[in-house]
Amino acid sequence: MKLIVDANILVAELTRRRGRALLSRLDLRLFIAEVPWSEAQHELAKRYTVIAERTGSSAESADEQYTQVIQLAEVYVEVVTQTFYASSEQEARRRIPRDPDDWHTVALALSLSADIWTQDKDFLGCGVATWTTDTLL
């Protein structure tokens, strides 16, 4: 199954053991647009810093965990440049009016004829099938 990963779901699942296992499933071909990928990296760095603070771990430990999950994501999730899906921008923006920043994910889904893995209800009604983590599990 070919899925475009929403940035929020990637962040959430990379912080969970079950999510990291789900990412490595061989029956899933996972893609993410480059802008959401940058957002995910930024958010993951913040989350691992907070986790370290809450657990009393060192900043080095947080950096190590962050590096490990980024490397895992880079193995199992293909980052696609904006030039690949740019021709679908206008259509994607029209389909997702509630959160215009999500156009990257919709445009990539349209360009690859793929579904979207998300928990974000803003994608409902965009004309692309969506999958939740629970459904994939």
Protein Blocks (a to p, Z undefined) as FASTA:
>chain_A
ZZdddfklmmmmmmpfklmmmmmpmkbccdddfklmmmmmmmmmmmmmmmmmmnopafkl
mmmmmmmmmmmmmmmmccddfklmmmmmmmmmmmmmmlmmlmmmmmmmmmnopadddfbf
klgonlpacddfklmZZ
